[in-house]
Amino acid sequence: MAESYMEDETVRRYYEGWIDKPTAFTGHHLDDERFYKFVKACVQFARGGDIRKTLVTSVLRPSLVDSFSSHSGMSESVYRDECDKVVSRFEELVAYEATNLD
């Protein structure tokens, strides 16, 4: 098993399926769906453990920064802002998934 969720083969496949699209940051509903699939793959990786501790954004952020910087036409400040938005959405979805009905 992978040490971190970003090293997991399934998670990586969904991540690349989302981030490698030229429209990944346009807000198109298909891009959102690909992002949600990536998050769902992360959550499935974390099942059986503490989701919030397993899916820390300090693991995601470096991959995002590398991926954003490779998108043509994005200045560093723009892709850092986009990275912050993605991390925030990721944290919100992870918190949702970690919520129990106890």
Backbone atoms as SQL, in Angstrom:
CREATE TABLE atoms (id INTEGER PRIMARY KEY, chain TEXT, resi INTEGER, resn TEXT, atom TEXT, x REAL, y REAL, z REAL);
INSERT INTO atoms VALUES
  (1, 'A', 1, 'MET', 'N', 0.838, -1.185, 0.000),
  (2, 'A', 1, 'MET', 'CA', 0.000, 0.000, 0.000),
  (3, 'A', 1, 'MET', 'C', 0.884, 1.251, 0.000),
  (4, 'A', 2, 'ALA', 'N', 0.419, 2.272, -0.678),
  (5, 'A', 2, 'ALA', 'CA', 1.171, 3.526, -0.771),
  (6, 'A', 2, 'ALA', 'C', 1.255, 4.210, 0.588),
  (7, 'A', 3, 'GLU', 'N', 2.343, 4.939, 0.804),
  (8, 'A', 3, 'GLU', 'CA', 2.521, 5.661, 2.063),
  (9, 'A', 3, 'GLU', 'C', 1.568, 6.841, 2.196),
  (10, 'A', 4, 'SER', 'N', 1.367, 7.566, 1.114),
  (11, 'A', 4, 'SER', 'CA', 0.441, 8.691, 1.140),
  (12, 'A', 4, 'SER', 'C', -0.572, 8.523, 0.009),
  (13, 'A', 5, 'TYR', 'N', -1.668, 9.208, 0.144),
  (14, 'A', 5, 'TYR', 'CA', -2.719, 9.067, -0.861),
  (15, 'A', 5, 'TYR', 'C', -2.273, 9.523, -2.248),
  (16, 'A', 6, 'MET', 'N', -1.372, 10.479, -2.349),
  (17, 'A', 6, 'MET', 'CA', -0.914, 10.937, -3.658),
  (18, 'A', 6, 'MET', 'C', 0.046, 9.945, -4.308),
  (19, 'A', 7, 'GLU', 'N', 0.492, 8.949, -3.566),
  (20, 'A', 7, 'GLU', 'CA', 1.333, 7.901, -4.127),
  (21, 'A', 7, 'GLU', 'C', 0.515, 6.675, -4.537),
  (22, 'A', 8, 'ASP', 'N', -0.750, 6.653, -4.165),
  (23, 'A', 8, 'ASP', 'CA', -1.624, 5.532, -4.508),
  (24, 'A', 8, 'ASP', 'C', -1.944, 5.559, -6.006),
  (25, 'A', 9, 'GLU', 'N', -1.860, 4.407, -6.649),
  (26, 'A', 9, 'GLU', 'CA', -2.060, 4.314, -8.098),
  (27, 'A', 9, 'GLU', 'C', -3.449, 4.784, -8.534),
  (28, 'A', 10, 'THR', 'N', -4.475, 4.386, -7.813),
  (29, 'A', 10, 'THR', 'CA', -5.838, 4.777, -8.168),
  (30, 'A', 10, 'THR', 'C', -6.041, 6.274, -7.981),
  (31, 'A', 11, 'VAL', 'N', -5.606, 6.795, -6.849),
  (32, 'A', 11, 'VAL', 'CA', -5.726, 8.230, -6.584),
  (33, 'A', 11, 'VAL', 'C', -4.979, 9.011, -7.662),
  (34, 'A', 12, 'ARG', 'N', -3.790, 8.576, -7.967),
  (35, 'A', 12, 'ARG', 'CA', -2.970, 9.281, -8.967),
  (36, 'A', 12, 'ARG', 'C', -3.653, 9.290, -10.331),
  (37, 'A', 13, 'ARG', 'N', -4.275, 8.185, -10.696),
  (38, 'A', 13, 'ARG', 'CA', -4.985, 8.091, -11.982),
  (39, 'A', 13, 'ARG', 'C', -6.115, 9.123, -12.049),
  (40, 'A', 14, 'TYR', 'N', -6.895, 9.236, -10.967),
  (41, 'A', 14, 'TYR', 'CA', -7.982, 10.215, -10.950),
  (42, 'A', 14, 'TYR', 'C', -7.444, 11.643, -10.887),
  (43, 'A', 15, 'TYR', 'N', -6.366, 11.842, -10.166),
  (44, 'A', 15, 'TYR', 'CA', -5.748, 13.161, -10.090),
  (45, 'A', 15, 'TYR', 'C', -5.306, 13.606, -11.488),
  (46, 'A', 16, 'GLU', 'N', -4.581, 12.746, -12.162),
  (47, 'A', 16, 'GLU', 'CA', -4.092, 13.091, -13.498),
  (48, 'A', 16, 'GLU', 'C', -5.235, 13.223, -14.497),
  (49, 'A', 17, 'GLY', 'N', -6.292, 12.430, -14.324),
  (50, 'A', 17, 'GLY', 'CA', -7.461, 12.546, -15.188),
  (51, 'A', 17, 'GLY', 'C', -8.145, 13.890, -15.053),
  (52, 'A', 18, 'TRP', 'N', -7.999, 14.501, -13.908),
  (53, 'A', 18, 'TRP', 'CA', -8.568, 15.834, -13.684),
  (54, 'A', 18, 'TRP', 'C', -7.567, 16.934, -14.050),
  (55, 'A', 19, 'ILE', 'N', -6.399, 16.897, -13.459),
  (56, 'A', 19, 'ILE', 'CA', -5.444, 17.999, -13.540),
  (57, 'A', 19, 'ILE', 'C', -4.802, 18.135, -14.921),
  (58, 'A', 20, 'ASP', 'N', -4.703, 17.047, -15.666),
  (59, 'A', 20, 'ASP', 'CA', -4.030, 17.090, -16.962),
  (60, 'A', 20, 'ASP', 'C', -4.907, 17.617, -18.091),
  (61, 'A', 21, 'LYS', 'N', -6.161, 17.901, -17.802),
  (62, 'A', 21, 'LYS', 'CA', -7.049, 18.456, -18.830),
  (63, 'A', 21, 'LYS', 'C', -6.751, 19.950, -18.982),
  (64, 'A', 22, 'PRO', 'N', -6.714, 20.453, -20.206),
  (65, 'A', 22, 'PRO', 'CA', -6.449, 21.886, -20.382),
  (66, 'A', 22, 'PRO', 'C', -7.549, 22.776, -19.801),
  (67, 'A', 23, 'THR', 'N', -8.706, 22.205, -19.565),
  (68, 'A', 23, 'THR', 'CA', -9.831, 22.976, -19.015),
  (69, 'A', 23, 'THR', 'C', -9.996, 22.782, -17.515),
  (70, 'A', 24, 'ALA', 'N', -9.008, 22.189, -16.857),
  (71, 'A', 24, 'ALA', 'CA', -9.145, 21.806, -15.446),
  (72, 'A', 24, 'ALA', 'C', -9.548, 22.947, -14.524),
  (73, 'A', 25, 'PHE', 'N', -9.278, 24.177, -14.896),
  (74, 'A', 25, 'PHE', 'CA', -9.524, 25.303, -14.003),
  (75, 'A', 25, 'PHE', 'C', -10.534, 26.300, -14.554),
  (76, 'A', 26, 'THR', 'N', -11.366, 25.833, -15.461),
  (77, 'A', 26, 'THR', 'CA', -12.340, 26.734, -16.086),
  (78, 'A', 26, 'THR', 'C', -13.682, 26.727, -15.375),
  (79, 'A', 27, 'GLY', 'N', -13.873, 25.801, -14.449),
  (80, 'A', 27, 'GLY', 'CA', -15.152, 25.722, -13.752),
  (81, 'A', 27, 'GLY', 'C', -16.210, 24.955, -14.525),
  (82, 'A', 28, 'HIS', 'N', -15.827, 24.313, -15.589),
  (83, 'A', 28, 'HIS', 'CA', -16.771, 23.513, -16.375),
  (84, 'A', 28, 'HIS', 'C', -17.251, 22.334, -15.540),
  (85, 'A', 29, 'HIS', 'N', -18.512, 21.977, -15.683),
  (86, 'A', 29, 'HIS', 'CA', -19.073, 20.925, -14.827),
  (87, 'A', 29, 'HIS', 'C', -18.360, 19.587, -15.001),
  (88, 'A', 30, 'LEU', 'N', -17.817, 19.295, -16.177),
  (89, 'A', 30, 'LEU', 'CA', -17.087, 18.038, -16.351),
  (90, 'A', 30, 'LEU', 'C', -15.760, 18.065, -15.595),
  (91, 'A', 31, 'ASP', 'N', -15.145, 19.233, -15.538),
  (92, 'A', 31, 'ASP', 'CA', -13.920, 19.365, -14.740),
  (93, 'A', 31, 'ASP', 'C', -14.223, 19.211, -13.256),
  (94, 'A', 32, 'ASP', 'N', -15.340, 19.796, -12.814),
  (95, 'A', 32, 'ASP', 'CA', -15.760, 19.619, -11.425),
  (96, 'A', 32, 'ASP', 'C', -15.998, 18.143, -11.121),
  (97, 'A', 33, 'GLU', 'N', -16.634, 17.448, -12.042),
  (98, 'A', 33, 'GLU', 'CA', -16.903, 16.017, -11.842),
  (99, 'A', 33, 'GLU', 'C', -15.604, 15.228, -11.734),
  (100, 'A', 34, 'ARG', 'N', -14.629, 15.554, -12.579),
  (101, 'A', 34, 'ARG', 'CA', -13.327, 14.868, -12.497),
  (102, 'A', 34, 'ARG', 'C', -12.642, 15.171, -11.163),
  (103, 'A', 35, 'PHE', 'N', -12.757, 16.397, -10.674),
  (104, 'A', 35, 'PHE', 'CA', -12.194, 16.754, -9.372),
  (105, 'A', 35, 'PHE', 'C', -12.879, 15.947, -8.269),
  (106, 'A', 36, 'TYR', 'N', -14.195, 15.853, -8.317),
  (107, 'A', 36, 'TYR', 'CA', -14.934, 15.089, -7.301),
  (108, 'A', 36, 'TYR', 'C', -14.541, 13.615, -7.324),
  (109, 'A', 37, 'LYS', 'N', -14.291, 13.078, -8.492),
  (110, 'A', 37, 'LYS', 'CA', -13.837, 11.683, -8.584),
  (111, 'A', 37, 'LYS', 'C', -12.474, 11.516, -7.931),
  (112, 'A', 38, 'PHE', 'N', -11.602, 12.490, -8.136),
  (113, 'A', 38, 'PHE', 'CA', -10.293, 12.464, -7.476),
  (114, 'A', 38, 'PHE', 'C', -10.464, 12.476, -5.955),
  (115, 'A', 39, 'VAL', 'N', -11.312, 13.370, -5.446),
  (116, 'A', 39, 'VAL', 'CA', -11.539, 13.450, -3.998),
  (117, 'A', 39, 'VAL', 'C', -12.135, 12.143, -3.493),
  (118, 'A', 40, 'LYS', 'N', -13.079, 11.580, -4.229),
  (119, 'A', 40, 'LYS', 'CA', -13.701, 10.317, -3.821),
  (120, 'A', 40, 'LYS', 'C', -12.651, 9.199, -3.764),
  (121, 'A', 41, 'ALA', 'N', -11.727, 9.179, -4.718),
  (122, 'A', 41, 'ALA', 'CA', -10.646, 8.183, -4.691),
  (123, 'A', 41, 'ALA', 'C', -9.769, 8.376, -3.455),
  (124, 'A', 42, 'CYS', 'N', -9.512, 9.628, -3.081),
  (125, 'A', 42, 'CYS', 'CA', -8.740, 9.910, -1.864),
  (126, 'A', 42, 'CYS', 'C', -9.468, 9.400, -0.633),
  (127, 'A', 43, 'VAL', 'N', -10.761, 9.651, -0.571),
  (128, 'A', 43, 'VAL', 'CA', -11.572, 9.211, 0.572),
  (129, 'A', 43, 'VAL', 'C', -11.578, 7.686, 0.654),
  (130, 'A', 44, 'GLN', 'N', -11.706, 7.025, -0.477),
  (131, 'A', 44, 'GLN', 'CA', -11.672, 5.559, -0.467),
  (132, 'A', 44, 'GLN', 'C', -10.326, 5.050, 0.004),
  (133, 'A', 45, 'PHE', 'N', -9.247, 5.731, -0.364),
  (134, 'A', 45, 'PHE', 'CA', -7.915, 5.360, 0.112),
  (135, 'A', 45, 'PHE', 'C', -7.844, 5.441, 1.628),
  (136, 'A', 46, 'ALA', 'N', -8.494, 6.448, 2.200),
  (137, 'A', 46, 'ALA', 'CA', -8.419, 6.709, 3.642),
  (138, 'A', 46, 'ALA', 'C', -9.394, 5.891, 4.469),
  (139, 'A', 47, 'ARG', 'N', -10.301, 5.184, 3.853),
  (140, 'A', 47, 'ARG', 'CA', -11.310, 4.419, 4.599),
  (141, 'A', 47, 'ARG', 'C', -10.652, 3.490, 5.614),
  (142, 'A', 48, 'GLY', 'N', -11.245, 3.423, 6.770),
  (143, 'A', 48, 'GLY', 'CA', -10.730, 2.568, 7.828),
  (144, 'A', 48, 'GLY', 'C', -9.799, 3.298, 8.774),
  (145, 'A', 49, 'GLY', 'N', -9.454, 4.518, 8.423),
  (146, 'A', 49, 'GLY', 'CA', -8.595, 5.332, 9.275),
  (147, 'A', 49, 'GLY', 'C', -9.244, 6.681, 9.512),
  (148, 'A', 50, 'ASP', 'N', -8.496, 7.568, 10.077),
  (149, 'A', 50, 'ASP', 'CA', -8.975, 8.922, 10.299),
  (150, 'A', 50, 'ASP', 'C', -8.814, 9.694, 8.996),
  (151, 'A', 51, 'ILE', 'N', -9.927, 9.954, 8.332),
  (152, 'A', 51, 'ILE', 'CA', -9.897, 10.588, 7.015),
  (153, 'A', 51, 'ILE', 'C', -9.175, 11.925, 7.054),
  (154, 'A', 52, 'ARG', 'N', -9.469, 12.734, 8.064),
  (155, 'A', 52, 'ARG', 'CA', -8.856, 14.069, 8.127),
  (156, 'A', 52, 'ARG', 'C', -7.351, 14.009, 8.345),
  (157, 'A', 53, 'LYS', 'N', -6.882, 13.033, 9.104),
  (158, 'A', 53, 'LYS', 'CA', -5.443, 12.901, 9.332),
  (159, 'A', 53, 'LYS', 'C', -4.742, 12.302, 8.115),
  (160, 'A', 54, 'THR', 'N', -5.420, 11.401, 7.422),
  (161, 'A', 54, 'THR', 'CA', -4.830, 10.757, 6.249),
  (162, 'A', 54, 'THR', 'C', -4.765, 11.703, 5.059),
  (163, 'A', 55, 'LEU', 'N', -5.805, 12.499, 4.888),
  (164, 'A', 55, 'LEU', 'CA', -5.908, 13.358, 3.704),
  (165, 'A', 55, 'LEU', 'C', -5.480, 14.798, 3.999),
  (166, 'A', 56, 'VAL', 'N', -4.321, 14.948, 4.567),
  (167, 'A', 56, 'VAL', 'CA', -3.803, 16.284, 4.880),
  (168, 'A', 56, 'VAL', 'C', -3.402, 16.990, 3.575),
  (169, 'A', 57, 'THR', 'N', -3.660, 18.283, 3.534),
  (170, 'A', 57, 'THR', 'CA', -3.385, 19.024, 2.302),
  (171, 'A', 57, 'THR', 'C', -1.906, 19.307, 2.086),
  (172, 'A', 58, 'SER', 'N', -1.099, 19.110, 3.100),
  (173, 'A', 58, 'SER', 'CA', 0.347, 19.306, 2.903),
  (174, 'A', 58, 'SER', 'C', 0.906, 18.274, 1.923),
  (175, 'A', 59, 'VAL', 'N', 0.178, 17.190, 1.724),
  (176, 'A', 59, 'VAL', 'CA', 0.576, 16.186, 0.736),
  (177, 'A', 59, 'VAL', 'C', 0.090, 16.610, -0.655),
  (178, 'A', 60, 'LEU', 'N', -1.086, 17.174, -0.727),
  (179, 'A', 60, 'LEU', 'CA', -1.689, 17.581, -2.002),
  (180, 'A', 60, 'LEU', 'C', -1.051, 18.836, -2.587),
  (181, 'A', 61, 'ARG', 'N', -0.786, 19.812, -1.745),
  (182, 'A', 61, 'ARG', 'CA', -0.345, 21.131, -2.227),
  (183, 'A', 61, 'ARG', 'C', 0.877, 21.070, -3.156),
  (184, 'A', 62, 'PRO', 'N', 1.957, 20.345, -2.833),
  (185, 'A', 62, 'PRO', 'CA', 3.109, 20.320, -3.756),
  (186, 'A', 62, 'PRO', 'C', 2.753, 19.769, -5.139),
  (187, 'A', 63, 'SER', 'N', 1.905, 18.766, -5.188),
  (188, 'A', 63, 'SER', 'CA', 1.480, 18.228, -6.487),
  (189, 'A', 63, 'SER', 'C', 0.688, 19.262, -7.263),
  (190, 'A', 64, 'LEU', 'N', -0.172, 19.971, -6.556),
  (191, 'A', 64, 'LEU', 'CA', -0.961, 21.019, -7.209),
  (192, 'A', 64, 'LEU', 'C', -0.078, 22.131, -7.758),
  (193, 'A', 65, 'VAL', 'N', 0.865, 22.580, -6.952),
  (194, 'A', 65, 'VAL', 'CA', 1.740, 23.662, -7.388),
  (195, 'A', 65, 'VAL', 'C', 2.506, 23.239, -8.638),
  (196, 'A', 66, 'ASP', 'N', 3.030, 22.012, -8.651),
  (197, 'A', 66, 'ASP', 'CA', 3.737, 21.507, -9.829),
  (198, 'A', 66, 'ASP', 'C', 2.805, 21.430, -11.039),
  (199, 'A', 67, 'SER', 'N', 1.598, 20.940, -10.823),
  (200, 'A', 67, 'SER', 'CA', 0.646, 20.790, -11.923),
  (201, 'A', 67, 'SER', 'C', 0.165, 22.139, -12.439),
  (202, 'A', 68, 'PHE', 'N', -0.142, 23.052, -11.536),
  (203, 'A', 68, 'PHE', 'CA', -0.615, 24.373, -11.953),
  (204, 'A', 68, 'PHE', 'C', 0.455, 25.104, -12.745),
  (205, 'A', 69, 'SER', 'N', 1.698, 24.981, -12.322),
  (206, 'A', 69, 'SER', 'CA', 2.764, 25.717, -12.978),
  (207, 'A', 69, 'SER', 'C', 2.984, 25.237, -14.411),
  (208, 'A', 70, 'SER', 'N', 2.538, 24.027, -14.717),
  (209, 'A', 70, 'SER', 'CA', 2.716, 23.504, -16.071),
  (210, 'A', 70, 'SER', 'C', 1.600, 23.940, -17.019),
  (211, 'A', 71, 'HIS', 'N', 0.540, 24.543, -16.488),
  (212, 'A', 71, 'HIS', 'CA', -0.545, 25.024, -17.344),
  (213, 'A', 71, 'HIS', 'C', -0.127, 26.340, -17.995),
  (214, 'A', 72, 'SER', 'N', -0.121, 26.321, -19.300),
  (215, 'A', 72, 'SER', 'CA', 0.325, 27.516, -20.021),
  (216, 'A', 72, 'SER', 'C', -0.641, 28.677, -19.798),
  (217, 'A', 73, 'GLY', 'N', -0.073, 29.848, -19.787),
  (218, 'A', 73, 'GLY', 'CA', -0.883, 31.049, -19.658),
  (219, 'A', 73, 'GLY', 'C', -1.211, 31.440, -18.229),
  (220, 'A', 74, 'MET', 'N', -0.787, 30.670, -17.255),
  (221, 'A', 74, 'MET', 'CA', -1.059, 31.007, -15.858),
  (222, 'A', 74, 'MET', 'C', 0.185, 31.619, -15.234),
  (223, 'A', 75, 'SER', 'N', 0.022, 32.797, -14.688),
  (224, 'A', 75, 'SER', 'CA', 1.139, 33.400, -13.958),
  (225, 'A', 75, 'SER', 'C', 1.256, 32.690, -12.607),
  (226, 'A', 76, 'GLU', 'N', 2.383, 32.872, -11.961),
  (227, 'A', 76, 'GLU', 'CA', 2.595, 32.218, -10.663),
  (228, 'A', 76, 'GLU', 'C', 1.542, 32.640, -9.645),
  (229, 'A', 77, 'SER', 'N', 1.202, 33.906, -9.617),
  (230, 'A', 77, 'SER', 'CA', 0.206, 34.367, -8.641),
  (231, 'A', 77, 'SER', 'C', -1.168, 33.769, -8.935),
  (232, 'A', 78, 'VAL', 'N', -1.502, 33.620, -10.210),
  (233, 'A', 78, 'VAL', 'CA', -2.798, 33.035, -10.573),
  (234, 'A', 78, 'VAL', 'C', -2.838, 31.572, -10.169),
  (235, 'A', 79, 'TYR', 'N', -1.794, 30.799, -10.485),
  (236, 'A', 79, 'TYR', 'CA', -1.872, 29.387, -10.129),
  (237, 'A', 79, 'TYR', 'C', -1.764, 29.161, -8.634),
  (238, 'A', 80, 'ARG', 'N', -1.112, 30.034, -7.912),
  (239, 'A', 80, 'ARG', 'CA', -1.107, 29.912, -6.446),
  (240, 'A', 80, 'ARG', 'C', -2.492, 30.202, -5.879),
  (241, 'A', 81, 'ASP', 'N', -3.179, 31.190, -6.440),
  (242, 'A', 81, 'ASP', 'CA', -4.568, 31.465, -6.029),
  (243, 'A', 81, 'ASP', 'C', -5.471, 30.282, -6.348),
  (244, 'A', 82, 'GLU', 'N', -5.306, 29.717, -7.533),
  (245, 'A', 82, 'GLU', 'CA', -6.112, 28.550, -7.923),
  (246, 'A', 82, 'GLU', 'C', -5.802, 27.364, -7.016),
  (247, 'A', 83, 'CYS', 'N', -4.542, 27.206, -6.668),
  (248, 'A', 83, 'CYS', 'CA', -4.134, 26.132, -5.757),
  (249, 'A', 83, 'CYS', 'C', -4.829, 26.297, -4.415),
  (250, 'A', 84, 'ASP', 'N', -4.859, 27.509, -3.901),
  (251, 'A', 84, 'ASP', 'CA', -5.533, 27.776, -2.625),
  (252, 'A', 84, 'ASP', 'C', -7.018, 27.430, -2.704),
  (253, 'A', 85, 'LYS', 'N', -7.651, 27.761, -3.822),
  (254, 'A', 85, 'LYS', 'CA', -9.077, 27.454, -4.003),
  (255, 'A', 85, 'LYS', 'C', -9.314, 25.946, -4.026),
  (256, 'A', 86, 'VAL', 'N', -8.456, 25.227, -4.741),
  (257, 'A', 86, 'VAL', 'CA', -8.602, 23.770, -4.827),
  (258, 'A', 86, 'VAL', 'C', -8.399, 23.136, -3.456),
  (259, 'A', 87, 'VAL', 'N', -7.380, 23.580, -2.737),
  (260, 'A', 87, 'VAL', 'CA', -7.115, 23.036, -1.400),
  (261, 'A', 87, 'VAL', 'C', -8.306, 23.295, -0.485),
  (262, 'A', 88, 'SER', 'N', -8.878, 24.463, -0.565),
  (263, 'A', 88, 'SER', 'CA', -10.049, 24.789, 0.249),
  (264, 'A', 88, 'SER', 'C', -11.231, 23.881, -0.088),
  (265, 'A', 89, 'ARG', 'N', -11.486, 23.677, -1.367),
  (266, 'A', 89, 'ARG', 'CA', -12.573, 22.775, -1.780),
  (267, 'A', 89, 'ARG', 'C', -12.296, 21.348, -1.311),
  (268, 'A', 90, 'PHE', 'N', -11.039, 20.921, -1.440),
  (269, 'A', 90, 'PHE', 'CA', -10.645, 19.580, -1.014),
  (270, 'A', 90, 'PHE', 'C', -10.905, 19.406, 0.482),
  (271, 'A', 91, 'GLU', 'N', -10.467, 20.393, 1.276),
  (272, 'A', 91, 'GLU', 'CA', -10.669, 20.326, 2.731),
  (273, 'A', 91, 'GLU', 'C', -12.155, 20.270, 3.082),
  (274, 'A', 92, 'GLU', 'N', -12.955, 21.046, 2.388),
  (275, 'A', 92, 'GLU', 'CA', -14.395, 21.064, 2.645),
  (276, 'A', 92, 'GLU', 'C', -15.039, 19.713, 2.330),
  (277, 'A', 93, 'LEU', 'N', -14.646, 19.118, 1.224),
  (278, 'A', 93, 'LEU', 'CA', -15.208, 17.814, 0.852),
  (279, 'A', 93, 'LEU', 'C', -14.728, 16.705, 1.787),
  (280, 'A', 94, 'VAL', 'N', -13.482, 16.782, 2.213),
  (281, 'A', 94, 'VAL', 'CA', -12.958, 15.795, 3.176),
  (282, 'A', 94, 'VAL', 'C', -13.695, 15.929, 4.502),
  (283, 'A', 95, 'ALA', 'N', -13.927, 17.150, 4.945),
  (284, 'A', 95, 'ALA', 'CA', -14.674, 17.359, 6.203),
  (285, 'A', 95, 'ALA', 'C', -16.086, 16.792, 6.080),
  (286, 'A', 96, 'TYR', 'N', -16.702, 16.993, 4.940),
  (287, 'A', 96, 'TYR', 'CA', -18.032, 16.430, 4.699),
  (288, 'A', 96, 'TYR', 'C', -17.997, 14.908, 4.795),
  (289, 'A', 97, 'GLU', 'N', -17.036, 14.312, 4.119),
  (290, 'A', 97, 'GLU', 'CA', -16.922, 12.844, 4.125),
  (291, 'A', 97, 'GLU', 'C', -16.593, 12.295, 5.509),
  (292, 'A', 98, 'ALA', 'N', -15.890, 13.065, 6.323),
  (293, 'A', 98, 'ALA', 'CA', -15.496, 12.617, 7.669),
  (294, 'A', 98, 'ALA', 'C', -16.605, 12.774, 8.702),
  (295, 'A', 99, 'THR', 'N', -17.680, 13.443, 8.331),
  (296, 'A', 99, 'THR', 'CA', -18.777, 13.698, 9.263),
  (297, 'A', 99, 'THR', 'C', -19.591, 12.443, 9.507),
  (298, 'A', 100, 'ASN', 'N', -19.806, 12.137, 10.771),
  (299, 'A', 100, 'ASN', 'CA', -20.623, 10.980, 11.154),
  (300, 'A', 100, 'ASN', 'C', -21.980, 11.439, 11.664),
  (301, 'A', 101, 'LEU', 'N', -22.944, 10.577, 11.603),
  (302, 'A', 101, 'LEU', 'CA', -24.294, 10.888, 12.072),
  (303, 'A', 101, 'LEU', 'C', -24.534, 10.437, 13.505),
  (304, 'A', 102, 'ASP', 'N', -23.495, 10.231, 14.264),
  (305, 'A', 102, 'ASP', 'CA', -23.618, 9.740, 15.630),
  (306, 'A', 102, 'ASP', 'C', -24.551, 10.592, 16.455);
